[in-house]
């Protein structure tokens, strides 16, 4: 149960790029795939190889306040086996602030104070029951019970308006009810913690199971199943089914089976609830900035949950349940042992939580071969909508709880292994045009599945399947056979320790939600929860004990599941003959292999589908290997039966790769696996002597913000309110920076240039449309700068924790550099060396261009077989036509026509000093930063004016097409029935007066913008009210702030009406797209539903937009939106990325209204906006049928009949002025009900009836 729709940032400067993920220079997220490090069965160090006697020093430097702390570890020194064993046998130190307890009735609780975000806390109630506890005729009942208990609670409803947000979700192993709340109730001023705990107690342990609530939530669950029913979820289903073929995780999915969900009566739901919802089967987590001592929190938990009686069950009932097949009837509840005395006469037992969750057995991939065991069979899933070939090789291992230093040591080695593999694949990816899209290795624990899983995922174009598979196996085999080089080992050991040190410094800067989720997952895996600083200290100690031989023993053991498929017996014999070369668990082996691929391809081997290939990295990461919330086995079976009914496109041929074909490639002994050559990591990308010479030659300096010769200081003081410092360099580059310890010892630098798609030349040609966006991607694909080889640049970035991303959007080229702030002689210099070379000496390469082109072509091919993307594309065509392309990707013909020279010319004509602004936010020394700005940024050479592209005014003209083109319906042939609809239309631009889309000049008030009063009493004189309104509406932030608040209000009404009351959808959202430089904006509503309900859902969504005129927004709605928005803003203020967005364009001449005053007044404006201001904005929208655009996309075997006059809203003549309440002759029953319901909330039924019936004076 997740509510959709997030408001756009009001003054953020850059919009996210929508198409594809961008490769990054310098992968600094060390071992990111192993976010919760996998741990293996413990063993003392004697099981590993001999230790080296060559000493090396590992050093980390930290600054805490005014103190500099140096942590050094002497590694590689001969130690006695006893000393090492004594260290590794130690238990790790638990988090000191974590309190774990249990009440007399078995109820468990976890408390952890956490200061971020301030004055807010998280309270999550975990019930240890999920879909894996269902019987064969209960599939989906855990999810439905969650809905009924949560939304049926009256005490949950009392949280509305308090500033709290509540929701719930169901997974395999648990159901979680969560509340995110302020310490103080926004409405009553009372303390929230008691109220939140009472609500959670009411939700889980006092449900009413009212029939109307059950039917309402039955609709919601069925709608959710329809929304989830995509090609991606079918791939999830297949992967999960074969990964856990031996237990119920492979066939009990949280979404359940829709035919069963439709039928359960209330007693069935209550029976499941009674079986699993009892105190001893629940755990409460309270994490946050608590307003009381931990002892008081414990007392409050005891008061709220201690009154619940312990659950008992008749002994004969337990015996009867234990005798049933758990695969058919679900597991029996666990019970506590009976009393020792007189146990034979015990009539009932106390119910308890299962000691192992989830209660299933796993077939693991290590140890001796079982009798008759053969290599895992390759299973194939074909579907016409799949676009790529994706092979997943799985190896399941048991979770070993991380409790000792030895466990931490092994996790450190696994993290190193993952990092090295990623670096090597990145090298192969950058070499020429590789025959694969991605090759990923992941090793992670999953509490939700109760096992650890190693996964090799290979994704490629269908025609390249064999070569891609061979490369994936070859690279795993190379690493498995030869291990890490000494350089890789030292480089990544040092880098991981630096990463750990940085995380330790940020220990008090991690949001409570992230902290709680980490604690919950750690406890599910029986790990000891460690504090970040303690974990870093422990990692420093264990890193010093690891040798290259021991590291490679882990590598050899962990990778055999993919490197030696088909030779499992032979490898076990090799390990038995020489166990010193292997880690304690010996060789691993694949437990399942799944290939997902398109059913048909064209003669060139390209898919004729163009849907997704599956989740791969997204769903198989550390948060759980599969997105099981989105699986419906019945739908999978239906699409399998319907596969042969798919209408094969003309010229397509069946993609007949067999399981044997894939197995032969995986097991091939012909793959050459020579060891890799080591890479030397440069200490600098620019030698210090060259930096000095360059500065002496070019003489960089700061100049007044207005430019050379302008009035004012060249080094003005920081802004007193925001702490922002502004500078301008003599070469024209403008600088905004802010020092903050939000992320200690870390910083983010954004290099941004005006341009993007808005600067592209329309038309086809070498430098035609697409030259900037594809060219920027090509530049990113090169992966290096200056004269350095890519491998050395990558190594430099990894060693110094520098992570870069280069991309272009509609109006900018953006180069983001995340980096660790160093100490000593390098300090801030290293990331600035990289940025200087990117601006001064970018590298261009033909193979990088080819890869960039292929990514855009692949993305374009996928659009028309994605229901949502294709529907969105059609409504964009209706709004802007096919000639206005700036808001969409280039076409294949435009991409093919681009040349490397044309793209280079287009990008560099924008990426030059006079068109660049740099924003820096982080934990740095301001004097050191300014020195780096002068040395590295101020020395960037200006571009020849003849090679510079002018920055012109760009807007977007909305078309006025005929009604039938404005409102369209299309059909996607598919075996599953789904539907999606979009509503769109013009919206005010972010900056400037409503309705003004022309070039924007300076604000009328200049820099002397006055902040409005936050509160004007209702009894104030009219002149005072008028003056306050004028101040608000003259303010540069007025449009963006009112748009954000309106977005929150509309989303709340959409959720309440279309989803909750009418049950027409589970996913509906309103969003507004805004820009800084481009003088345009538009809104969109996205709603998904079943084809039978999509037109009602569309009409209900449009009615909500219109009904704002007849069911007035009340102050409570506005206060709720205001609280949500301000809370989000204050929370985001702790994030460097958010601050960089606030700084972006503060000195941009094309965005003259964005100034430091905007940032000072942002919260004031949120607090000052009134209901009248929201309607002032609302009246600039026109939601009648002749002004909105709609597109309905429906998938299924055949195109359904389109209802006549399906859009039953209002129409107006073209010469009518935009009205707040467009009128029409009639509303559909759904729309009428919507208007009545919303109006009744504000006692405006009479107005609603008049509006629904039509005003006799309005045009038809």
N, C-alpha and C positions, 0 to 999 in steps of 0.2 A: 504494500500500500504506500505509494509515493505520490505526492502531489506535484504536478508539473508546473513549469513556468517560472522563470526568474527575470526580474527586471534588469534592463541594461544599466551599466554604470553611468551615472549622470555626467561625470566630467572625465571619464577615462578616455585616453587619447587614441587607443589602437584597438581595432576589432580583431577577433581571432580569425585566422584563415580556416576556411571550412574544408578544403579539399586535400585530404591525405595528411600523413605525418611527414614532417620535414626532417631529413637526416641532419645530424648535428656535428659540428666540428668539436672534437674533444669530448669523448664520453666521460663525464666526470662523476656520474652517479654510479659509484663503484658497486658492481654486483647487484644492480637494482632488481634483477629478477628474483633475487633471494631476499626479499624484504624482511621476512622472518626466517633467519638462517635455518636450514635443515640441520638436524643433529643426528648422529649415528650412535649405535650401541657403543658404550664406553669401553675402553681398554687401556692398559698402561702403555707407556711409550716403548716398552721392550718389543712390542709387536711390529714396530717400524724399523727402518734401516739404520745404518750407522750415522753418527753425527759428524759434521765437518769440523775441522779445527781452525778454520780461518775466521777471525773475529771481525765483525762489522758493528757499527753503531747506528741504532735507529733513534731518531730524535723527533719529538713534537714540541712546538713552542706555543704557549697560550698566554694571552694577556687578560688578567682579571682585575678590573679597576686600574690601579696604579702599579700593580705587580706583574712582572713577567715570570712565568713558570715554565721551566724546561723539564720535560719528561724524556729521559734517555734510557734505552735498553741495550745492553751489550749482547749481541746475538752471535750464535755460532761458536761460543766458547765451550770447551769440553766441560761437561758437568757429570756428576755421578748420577747413575740411574736412580739412586735413592732420592736425591734432591729433586730431580724432575718429577718422579712419581709422587713425592710428597706434595709438590705444588699442584699437580694435575688431579690428585685425589681430593683436593679441597672443594668444599661446596662453594658455589658462587654466592656473593653477598646479595641478599634480597633488598628490594626497595624499602627504605626505612619508613617512609610515610604511608605505606600500604597497610591497611587494616582489613583482615579477613576474619570473619566470625560466623557463628551459627547459633540460632535460637533453640530453645528446648524442643520446639516442634519440628526441628530439622531445617528450617528456613535459613539460607545462607546469605551473607551480605559481604560486600567489598566496598571500602571507603578509601578515597585517595584525594586529598586536597590538591588543587591545581589552580593557578592564578590566571590562566588565560582561557577564554576571555574574562575580563574582570566582571565581578558582580553577576555572574551567570554560572549555572551548573547543569550537569547531565544526570538524569536518573533513568536507568534502564533496568527493566525487570525481565530476566531471562527465564522462561519456562523450558525445562529440558525435555521437550516433546516436539517432534516435527514430523515430516512426511515419512521418515523411515520407521516410525512407530505405528503406521497405519496398516490395516489389514487389506487383503486383496479387494474387498468391497468397500473400502474407506478411502480411496485414493483422491486426495484433495480435501479431506475433512479437517485436517489440522489447519489448513489455510482458511477455510470457511469459519471454523471456530474462532480463529484469530480476529476475523472481520467482525463477527457478531459480538464477541466480548468487548472489543475495543470501541466500536462505534455505538454499541448499545449502552455504554456507561454514562450515567447522568453526571457523575463527578468529573469525568473527562470533559463533558460539555462545559462544566463550570470553569475550565481552564481557558476557554475562549475569551479573548480580550485582555488577558492578564499579562500578555507579553510572552507566554509560553507557546511552544510548538510541540505537538505530539504526533506520533505515528507508530506503526507496527509493521513487522514483516515475519514471514515464516520461511524456514530453511529445512534442510534435511534433519538436522540434529536439535534444533531449538526453535522457539517462537519468542520474539523479543518485542516488548512494548517500551517505547522510549519517549522521554519528555526532555526538551531543552528549555530551560526556564531561567528567568531573572531571579535574583535573590528576593526582590520585593515585587509584589503584585502591582502592575501598572494602574489598575483600576481602583483597588481598595486600599493599597498601601500596606497590606498585611504581608507576613512572611510566607514565601512560596513553598519552602521545603515540606512543611506539614501537609499543605494542600496537594502537592504533587504525589507524596507517598500515599495519601488517602485515595487519590484517583487511581494509582497503580494497583492498590489493594482491591479496590472496587472492580477494576477491569478484569483482573485475573481470577479473583476468588468469590465474586458476588454477581455473576452475570444473570440476566433475567430470561434470556432466550425467548423473547417475544416474537410471535409469528410474523408480524409485519417487518421487524428488523431482520429476521432470517431471510425473508423473501427479498428484501432490499439488498442484502449483502450477497445473496445467491446471484442476483443480477450483476452485482459489481464484480464478483469473482469470474463469472462467465464472460463479462466484458473484458476483464483483464486477460483472460485466456485468449480471447480474440486478438487483443492488442499485441500480445506476445507471440502470436502465431506467425513467425517470419521464417525465412530461410535460415537466418542465423540460429534461431532456436532449434531448428531441425538438426543442424550440425551439432549443436550442443548435445542434443538428445542422443545422437549416434555415438559421439565420443564418450559420453557418460555411460551409455548402455554397455559398450564393450570394455571400458575401463573397469567397471564394477560388475562384470557379467556374473560373478559368483555370489553376489549378495543383493539385497534390496535397494542399495544405492543406485543400481542400474535400472530399476523399474518403479521406484516410488519417488515421483517428482512432486515438489510442493504445489504446483499448479493443478495437479491431479488429472482426472478424466472427466470431461464435461458431462458425459451421459450420467455419471454417478452424482456429480455436483447437483444436477437438476432434480434428483430424486430423494435425497435424504430428508426424513421428517425430523422435527425438533427433538424427539427422544434419542435419535442416533447421535446428534450433535452433543446433547447433554451427556450421553454415555461416554463419548470420547473425552469430554471435559472432565467428568468425574474420575476417569481412569488415570489421567495424567496431570491435571491441575491441582496439586496439593502442595503444602508448604515445603516439604522436604525435596520437592522436585523443582524448586525455583531458587534463583540467585538474584539479589538486588545489587546493582552497581551504582554508587553515588560518587561522582567525580566532578570537581569544580571549585570555584571560589566560594567556599561555604561561609555562611554568616554565623557559624557557631563552632565550638570546639568539637573534635571528633567524638569525645565521650557523650556530648549532647546529641550528636547525630545517632550514635548507637542507641541511646535511650529512646529517641524518637522512633527508630526502626522497631525496637522492642515493643513500644506502645502501639504502633500501627499494625505490625504483623505478628506479634507475639500472642495476640488473642485468638489467632486461628488455631483450631485443634489439629494435632498430628493426625494424619490419615491412616486408617487401618483397613485391613481386608481379611475376609474369612480365610482360614487356612485351607479349607477344601476348595474354595474358589481359586486360590493361588495354585494349588496342585492341578486343578482342571485347566487353568490357563497355560501352565508350564507343559502340560501334555499335548497341547495343540501345536501344529506346525507354525513357527513364527513367520515363515514366508507367506503363509496364507492369512493368518489372523493377527499378525503383529506380535511383538515381544510381550511377555508378561511383565508386570511391574516388579521391580526389585523390592525386597523386604529385608528388614533387619533380622538378625538371628533371634530366635525365641530365648526367653530367660533360661538359664542353665537348669534351675530347679523346676521340676514339674513340667518340663517342656512337652511331654507327651500329651498333656491335657490342654495345651494352648489352643483356643478356639479361633483367635485372630492374630494377625501379625501387623507390625508397623510398616507402612509403605516407605520406600526410600528411593533415591535416585540411582540409576544404573551406574555401577562402578566404572564402566567403559562406555563412552558416548562417541559416535552412535553405536548401538549394540549390534554390530555386524562383524563377520570374519572376513579377512582379506587373504587372497593368494599373492604372496610376495615373491619378488624376483631375486632371491639370493639363497644361499645354502645349497645342499645337494639336490640334484634333479630328482623329482618325484617319479615313481614307477610309471613308465610309459609316456613321460613328459616329452613333448616335441616343441620346437620353436613356436612362439606365438603366431597364430594364423593371421594373415593380413585380411582385415575385413574392409569391404568397399561400400561406400555410400555415394550413389550417383543421383544427381538431380539436374534438370534442365536449367534451373536458375543459378546454379553455381558457376562462378566465373573462373576460379583458379583451382589448380591441383594443390591439395594440402595433405601432407603425410604427417601423422602424429605417432611417435614411438614412445610408449609408456613403460615405466618400471615402477611398480609399487613396492615400498619398503615400510616397515613399521616406524611409527614416531618414537623416537627415544627422548624422553623428557630432558630438557637442558637444565641440569641442576649442578653440575660440577665444572671445574676448570677444564677438564678434559673434553667435555661436551662443547664448551665455548671454543676451545682450540680447533676441534674438528669443524665447527661452523665457520670459523675464520678461514680454514683451508677450502671449504666448499665455496665460500664467497670469492676467494681468489680464483678458483677454477672457473667460475662463471664469468668473472671479469676478463680473464685472459681469453676465453673462447669468444666472447663478444668482440674484443679488440681484433682478434685474428679474422673473424668474419667480416668486420668492418673493412679490414684491409682488402679482403677478396672482393667485397662488394664494390669498392672504389676502383678496382682494377678492370678497366675496359667496361664492357657491357655484360654483366654476369647473367647466367641463365636461371637465376632465381630471384624471387622478390624479397624473401626473408628466410633466414635460418636462425631459429631461436633455441636456446638451451635453458631449461628452468629446472631447479631442484628446490622444492619447498614443502613445508608441512601444511596440512589442512585439518584444522580441528573439526570442521563441518563434515569431513569425510573419514576422519579417524585414521589417516595414513599419511605418509610422505610419498610424493610422486616426482620422479625424474621424467622430463619430457623433452624430446627433440622434435621440433616442428619445422617442416620444410614446406615453403609456399612458392609456387611457380606458375607460369603460364602453362596450359595443358601440353603444348608442343614440347616444352622443355622438361617434362616431368622426370625423364630418366637421368638427364645430366644434372639436374638440381638434386635429385635423390643421391646420386653418386657423390656430388660435392659435399652434401651434408654429412654423409657417412664418412667420406674421406677426411674431412676436417676433424670429426670426432675421433676417428682412428689415428690420425696424426698426433693429436694431443694425448690419446690413450697410450700409444706406443712409445713416444719420445718424451712426453711430459713437458713441463715448463722449462724454458731456458733460465739460466741463472739471472739474466737481466730482467726477465719478466717477473721472476719470483721476488727479487729485491724491489722492483718498481711498484708492484701491486701491494706488497707487504707495507711499504712506506705509505702508499696512497690510501690504503684502507685505514691505517692508523691515523692519518691526517683527517680523513673523513669522519672517523670515530671521535677524534678530538673536537672537531667542529660541532658534531651532534651533541657532545657532552656540554659544550658551551651554550647550546640552545636548549638545555634541559628544562628551563623554566619558561620557554617560549612556545611550547607545543600545545595546541588547543585541547581542551578537555575531551572533545569527541574523539579525536585521534588517540589520545591517551587511553580512554576507556576501551576503545576497540582493540588496541594493542593488549591491554590487560585481559580482556575477555578471551581473545584468541590464545594468549599465552597460557592462561589457566585451563583452557580447553585441551591444550597439548600437554598439560602437566609440567610446563616450564616454570622455573623460578623467575618471577618478575624482578628485573634488575633496574636500578636507576641508571640514567645515561652516564653519569660521571663514574659510578662504580663499574659499569660495563666497560667503559674506556680503559680504566686502570687495569681491569682484569685482562682485556684484550692486549694491552701493552705487555703484560707479563707473559701471556701464553704465546704471543708472536715471537718472543725471544727464544722460545724453546723449539720452534719449528725449523727443520732442515729441508733442503731441497729434495732429499731422498724421501722424506716422510710426505712432503707435499705431493710428489709424483706417485707415491703409493696410493694415496687417496684418489688421485686422478685416474690411475689405472683401474682401481676397483669400481669407481662410480660410473665410468663411461663404457664399460663392456656391454651394457644393455643395448647400446646402439652401434658400437664399433665392431662387435663380433656376433651379430645376429646369424643364427644358423650353425655356429661353432661353439655352443654353450658347453658341451661335454669336453671338448678339447681344451677350452680355457680353464675349466675347473681342474683338469689334470695338470695343466701348467702351474696353476696356483698351488696345488698340493705338492708339486715337485720343488717349488722354491717360494715358500710363503713369505719370505723376507721382503719380496718386492711388492707385496699386496697389503692393503689395509686389513684391519681385523675382520671385516665382513666378507672379504674375498670378492670374486667377480660377481657382478650383477647381471641380470638378463631381462629381456623385454617380457612384460606380462600381457601386453596387448598392442596391436598395431592397427591403426585405422586410417584409411585413405578416403578423403572426400574429393569429389571431382565432378566436372560437368558431364551431363549425359551425352551432349552433342557438341561438336566443334565444326568450324568451317574448314575448307580444304587447306588453309594455312596453319591449322592447329589452334586457332583462337576459339574461345568459347562463344557459342551463339546465345548463351544466357547473358548474364552480366550482373548477376546478383553478387552477394558476398561469398567469400570462401569459408567463413567461419570465424570464430572468436580468436583462435590461435593465442596470440600474446595477451589479448584483452581479458579473456576469461580463464586462462590457464596460468595465472600468476599466483602471487603469494596470498591473495585474498580468497583463494579457493580455485580449484582447477576448472570448474565449470559453472556457468550462470544458470543454476538449476531452477531458479524462480520462473524461468521462461520455457518450460518444457511440458508438452502434452503428448503422451505416447499415442493416444488415439488419433491425433492429427497426423503423427508420423506414419502410422499404419495406413491411414486413408490416402496420404500422398503417395505412399509406395504402391498402393493398388492402382492409383490414377496415373502413374508414371508413363505407362504405355499409351495413355490417351493424349499425351502432350502432342501438340501439332508441330511436327518437325519443320523448321524453316527450309525454304528451298535451298538446295545445295549443301545442307548440313549433313555430316556423317556422324555415326555413333562413335563415341570415344571409348574404345574397347580395351583399355589397359586392364590386364587381369591381375589377380592377387599373386599369381606365380611370377608374372613379369616384375612386379615390385619386389617380391621376396628375392629374386635372383640378383637384382641390382644391389639390394641391401647386403646380401651375403657375398658379393663378388670379391674374389681375392686378387683381382687385377689392379686395384686402385693403388697408385704409388703414394707412399706416405713418408717422404723424406723429411727430416727435421727442419724446422724453420730457422732462418738466420736471426740472430739477436739484433735488436734495434738499440742504438745509442740515443739516450734522451738528452737533448740539448739543454744546457743550463739557461741560456738566453736565446731568443729568436733574433734579437739585435744586440750585438756586442756593446757593452757600456761605453767603450771608446768611440764607437760609431755614433752613439746617441749624443755624446758630448760634441763631437765634430758637427753633427747635423744641427744641433742647437746654436752653435757658434756661427754657422753659415747662414741660417734662416732667421735668427733673432726673434723667436716668438715672444709675444707679450699679450697681456690683457689690455683691452681697450674699453671705453664706455659702452654701456649696453646699446646705445643708439648707433654705435659704429665709430670709426676713426673720425676724430674732430668734433664729435658730439659733446654736449655738456654732460657733466656728471662724473663721478668717480669711476675709475676702471675696476675698483674692487669694493663695491658697496657692501655694507654690513648685511648679515643674514636677516631675513624677515623675522621680526620679533614673535609673530604668532605661530608661523608654520616651521620656522627653522630652516627655510629654504634659502640657499645662496645662489645668486645668478652671476654669471660671467660671460664675457664675449672675447674670443681670441682674435688676434690680428689677422688671421687667415679667414675670418668670417664665421667660424663654428661657434655656436651658442651653447652655453653650459648651464644646466640647473642641477644642483646637488643638495642632498640632505643627509646629515649624519644621524644614524639611529642604531640602537642595539636590539632592534626587533629580532634580527637573526645574527647573534654574536659571531664575530670573526668571519662574516660573509657579506657580500655586496652584489648588487645587480647594476649593470651598466647597459643603457639602451642607446644605440646609435640609430637615429631615425631620419629619413630623407623624404621630403615631399615627392609624390609621384604615384607609384603603384599603377593599377589599371587605368586610373584617371588620366595618366600621362601617355598612355599608349596611342599610337596612330591607328585609326580605324582602317580596316582593309587587310588584304592578304599580301604578304611580301616578306623579304628577309628581315626587316625591322617593323613588321606590321603588328596587328593586334596579337597580344600574347607575348611580345618581345620582353617586356619588363618582368612579368610574373614568371614566365618559363625561364627567362634568363637569370633571374634571381635564384630560382631553384637549381639551375645548372651551376651557378657559382657556388652554391652550398654543397652540391654534389662533389665538387673538386676536393674539398676536405683539407685544403692547406693554403698557405699564403707565402708570398715572397719566393725564394728559391729553395725552400725546404721541401723534401719529400713528404708525402702525406703521412707515412708511418711515423716520422719523427715529430711532425706537428701533433699528431694524435697522442703520441707518447708524452710530449711536453704538456699537453692539456690534462691528461690523466694524472701525471705526477703532481701537477699543481692545482688540481681540483677546479679546472676551468671548463665550463660547459657553455657552448655557443649554439645559437639558432638564428638562421637567416631566412627571411621570408618576405613576400610582398603581398599586400592586400589591395583593396580598392583604391586607397589613397596614399599609401606609404610603402617604403622599403624599410624593414626593421631588422636590425642586428642586435640581438640580446645576448649579453655575456654575463653569466652567473659565475662568481669566482670566490675562492677562499682568500681572505685577507692575510697575507704573509707577514713575517717579521724579518728583521735583519736587513741585509743589504739589498735584497730583492723587493721586500715590501709589496707595494702596489704595482711595481713595474711590469711584472710578467703579463698580466692580462692586457695592459696598455701596449706592450710590444705587439701582441697579436692584433689589436685593433688598428694600430698604426699601419701594419703591413696589409691588413684587409683594405684600408682606405687608400694606401699608397701603391701597393704591389699585389693586387688580387690576381689569382691564377685562373686561367680559362683553359678548358680542355674539351676536345670533341667528344670523347666517350662520356664525360659528365653531361654534356648537352644531350646526347642520345638517351641517357637514363632519365633525364628530366622530361624530355619529350614523351618517353614511354609511360612515365607516371601519369602525365596529364591525359594521354590517350586512353590508358587503362581506366582512369577515373571517369572519363567521358563515356566509355563503353558501358560502364556499370549503371549509368543514370537511368536508362530507359527500362531496365528490368528491376529497378527498385521502386516500389509503389510510392513511398514517401518522396524520394528525390525527384522522380519523374513528375509527380503531381506538383511539386514546388516549382519545377522548371516550366511547366505549362502556365502556371499563374504568373510567373515572371514574364513569360512571353506575352501574355495578355496585357500586363500592365505597361511593359516597355517596348514590346515589339521585338523582332529578331535583329533589327539594326542597332539598337542600343545594347551593347554587349559588356559594358564596363562592370556590371555586377554579376557576370557569369564567366565561366572558363572559356578559353578559345576553342574553336571547332577543330576537327582533325585536319581539314585543309589549311587552316591558319597555322596550326602547329607544324605541319609538314613544310610549309613555306619558309619558316624561320631558319636563319643561319646563325652560326656562332658569332660571326662578325656583326651581324645585325643586332643580336641580343646584347653583345658586349657594348656596342655603341649606345644602345637604349638605356642600359642600366647605368653605365658610367656617366651618361649625360645628366643623371639625377644624383648619383652618389658622389658628390663633390662638396668641398668645405662650405661654400656659400649657401648650400641647400640642406645643411646638416645641423641637427640639434642633438646634443648628448645629455642624457639624464643619468645620474648616479645616485643610488640610495644604498646605505649600508653602514657597517661598523668599521670606519676608517679614521685616520687622522687627517683633518682638513688641510693642514699645511702640506702633508705628503701627497694628498690628492692633487692639490693645485700644482705642485711641482711636476707630477706626472702629466697633468693636462698640458702644461707648457712644453715639456720635453717630447711627448709622444703625439699629442693631438695638435698642438700649435705648430708643429713642424710638418704637418701634412700639406703638400703643395697644392695651391689653388689650381683649378682647371682652366684651360684655355677657354675664354668666353665663347669662341666659335663652336666649341664642343658641348656647350651647356644648353639643356632643353629649358624653354620657358615654362613656368608654372602658371597655368591658366585657370580661369574660373570654370568649374564643372558643376552641372546640376543634372537632374533627371526629369524628363518630361513624361508624364503619365498619358497614355493613350485614352481615347474615348471611343472604344470599339462598339459595334452593335451588341445588343443584349446577348445574342447567342454566342458571341465570341468572348464577352465579358464573363459569362457563366458557362463553364464547360464540364463535360463528364468524359472519362476515358476508361478503358478496360485493359487489364493486364491478364493475359491467359496464364493460369496457374491452377494447381490442384487444390489449393486452399482458398477459402473465401474470407477476404479481409477488405477493409475499406479505409480510406483516409481522405480528409477534405481540408482544404486551405481557404481561408478568407483573407483578403488583403486590400490595401488601398493606401492613399497618400497620408502622410503624417507630417506635422511641423518639423522643420529642421532643428537641430540641437541648439544652434546659436542664432540670435537675431529675432526680430518680431515675427509673430504668427503670419504665415502666408508669404513671407519674403524669402525667395530662393535665389535672389541676385547676389552679386559680389558683396561681401561684408566689409564695411568700413569700420573705423574706430568707434567705440561705444560713445554715445552722446555725452556721458558723464566722464569720459576719459578714465584716469586711474582713481578718480574720486568717487567711485561707486559707493553709495551709502547702504548699509545693512538695514532692513526693515525691522520694526519692533516685532518681537516674538509673539506677543499677546496684546490684543486690543479688546478691552472689556465690551460686552454687548451693550452696556449703557453709555459708551463713549459717544461724543457728539459726532454727527455725520461728517463734519469736515475732517476730524481726526481719522475716522475710518477710511475716508476717501484718500487722505494723504498716505496712510499705511498701505493701502491697495496699490497706489501709484508707485511707491517705493518697491514693493514686491515685483510688480509687473515691468518695471524698468530694469530690474536686476538682470545681469547676463545669465544667471543660473535659473531664471524663472521657468523657461520652457523645459529644460532637462529635468528639473526637480519635480515639476508637476507631472511630467510624463512618467517618471518613476513611480510616483504615488498612484497615478491613475492605473498604471500597469498592475500594481499590487491589488488594487480594488477590483479591477476587472477579473483578474485571475481568481480572486476569492469567490466572486459571484459565479464564474464559470464552474469552478469546482463544486460549489454548493448546489448549483442548479442542474447543470448538464450531467455531472457525474453522480452527485450524492442523492438528489431528489428525484430526478427523472430516470437515472440509471441507464443513460444512453451511451456512455463511454466510460473508460477508465483513464483516459489520457486526453486532456484538453488544455491548451495554453495560449496566452496572448503575449505577444512580444512586439517591441518597437525597434526597428533598425535605424540607428543614428550614426552620423559621421561628424568629424571635426571640420575638414576642409571642403568636402563635397557638400554642396548645398542641396541636400535632399533628405528624405526620410520616408519610411513606410511602416505600417503595422501589419501584423499577420496573426491569424488564429489558426492553430493546427489541432484537428480533432480526429481521432481514430475510433472506429466502431465496426460492427458487423454490417455487411451490405444491406440487410433488411432495416437497419436503424440509422444508416449514415445520413440520410436526408433529414430525418428528424433531429439528429445530433447537430447537423449543419444549421438547420433553422433555429434550434434552441440556442446555439452559440451566437448566431446573428441577433436573435431576440435579446440576449443578455446585453449585447453592445447597445442596442436601441433602447432597452428598458431603463437604462441609466437616466434617461430623460423623464420617465414617468414614475420611477420609483427612486426618489431622491437619495443621493448618498448622504448618510447620516454621520454625525460627528464620531460615533463609535467606529464606524468603518474607516474613516479617515485616520483616527487615532491608532487603530490596529495597523494600518498600512504605514503610518509614520513610525510607529515603534519598530516594526519589522525592518524598515529601510534604515533607520538610524542605528539599530542594533547591528545590522550587517555592516554598515559603514564603520562603526567603531571597532568591530571585530577585524575587519579588513585592514584597519589602520596599523595592525601589528604585522602586516605582510609587506615585504619589500616590493613585490610585484605590483601591489595595489598603489603604493606610493609612486612608483615609476610611472604608472598610468596617470596619476594626478599631475605629475610634473610635465608629462609629455605635452609639447606645443605651447608651453608657457611663454616662449619667445618666438613663436611662429607668426610671421606677418600675415599669413593667410587665415589665422585664427585669432583675430585681434581682441575678441571679447573674453578670451580665457586668460586671466591674470591671477596674480597672487591673491587679489581680493576675493576671487571666486573660492579659493581654498579656505580663506578665513571665514567666509559666510556660508559654507556648505551646510553645516548642521543648523545654523540659524534659519536658512531658507527652508529646510525640511520642517522645522518647528513652526515657522510662520505661515506656511501655506494654509489656506482656508478652503472650505467646501466651495465657496463662490469662485475661488481660483481654479479649482478642478473643473468646474463647469465652464469657466472662461476658456480653458483648454479644450474641453470636450466639444464645445460648439464649433471648433475648427475642424472637426471630423464630420464626415457625411456618410452615414451607414445605410442609405437607401439603396435599392437594387440597381439604380442607374449610376451609382458611384462606387460601390464595392465590387471587387472581383472575387469569383469563387471558382474552385476546381475540385471535382470529386473524382478520386481514383478508386476503382473497384477491381479486386482480383478474384478469379474463379475460373472454372472450366469454360463457362459461357458468359457472354456479356448479358447482364440482367436488363430488363426493360427500364428505361428512364421514365420516372413518373412525369405526367404533364404538370406544368407550373409548379415544379418541385420547390422552387424558391418562393415561399409564400410570405414575403415581407412587403415592404412598401416601395412605391416608385414615386419619383417626382419629376417634374419637367426640368429640362436642362437649365432653364433660366432662373430657377428658384435659388435663393440664397441657401447655403448650408443651414440646416435646422438642427436644433438640439434633439428634437423628437420627431423624426420622419414618420409621417402618417400614411396609412394605406387602408384599403377597403376591408381587409380581413387578416387575421392571424391564424396559423395552424393551431390545432388543439394544444400541441406542445408549447408553442410560443405564447398562446393565451395563458396557459397555466403558469408559464415562466413569469409573465408580466404580473399576473395576479399575486403569485407567491412573493415576488420581490416587492411589489407595491404594498402588500399587507404588512411587510416588515416595517414600513415607515408610515402606516396608517393612511395610505393614499389609494385605496381601492377604487374610489369614485373616478379619480384621474386615470387609473389603469383601464377601467371599463370603457371610458370615453375614448382613450387612445386605441384600445383593441377594436372597438367598433368603428373607428374611423371618424375623423372630424369632417363635417359636411362641407366645410370651407376649403378642404385640401384637395389637391389634384390627384387623380387616380394614378 
